């Protein structure tokens, strides 16, 4: 799956796609471990790359949200000074 195709997916769809890929990867790794030749040998690497692309996109979205929150102006509260009396010391 290309990165541009992954970008079109949002929130829950990304999680769903990740779960589907994990299940498919487990099946292919089981085939490989038992000695059965998979239908296409490069498919395991392709799935791993797609999962990495999804994780990258999630992290980018997370960082963008953090940046947007940091750029929002915050309400400044005035500082209140209290004078300490000699009795407080």
N, C-alpha and C positions, 0 to 999 in steps of 0.2 A: 504494500500500500504506500502510495506517495505521500509526502509530508503535506502537500496542498489538500489532498483528500482527507487527511486526518484533521487538518485545521477546520474543515467544515463541520466536523462532529463537535457536539457540545456536551458538557457535564456527564449525564447519565449514559449517553451513547458511547462516550469514551470508556467508561467503566465496563459497560457491557461488551464492547469490542475487546478490551483487555482480558476479560474473563474467557471469552470465546477463544482468543489466541492462546491463553494458558492451557486450556483443555486440549486444543489441537496439538500444542507443543508436547504435552505429556504423552499423548497417543503416539506421536512420531518418535519420541525418545524411547518409548516402550518397544516399538517396532525395531528400532535400531539396536536396542539392548538384547533383544531375542535373536538377532541375526537375520531378521527378515529385511530385505532390501526395500526401502521406501519408494513410493512412486516417483518422486523427484528428490534427489539427494540434497539439493540446495534449499529445500523448503524449510528445514530447521533453522538455517541461518537467516532466511528471509523473515520468518516469524519473530526471531529474536530482534532483528533490526526494527521491525514494525513496532514491537513492544517498547523498544528504546525510544523511538520517535514519539510514541504516545506519552511516555514518561517525561520526555523533554518538553512537549507541549504543555503538559500539566504544570510543570515547574515554571515555565515562562508565564503562564497565566497567573500562577500564584505570586510570582515576583511583580508582575504588573499591578496586581491588586494591592500589594504592599506599597508600591511606589505611589499609586493613586491615593491611598490612605494617608501617606506621609505628606503629600502635596496639599491636602485639604487644609484650609486655615482652621486653626483651633481657637476657641474662645479663651481669651486671656483673663484670668481672674486677678483682681487687684490683691496685692499682698497687704496683709494687715499686720501692723507692728504692735507688739504688746510691750509695755514698759514693765520691767521687773522692779518690784519694790524691794526694799532692804529685807523685808520679812521673808520673801521667797528664797533668798539665798541661804 
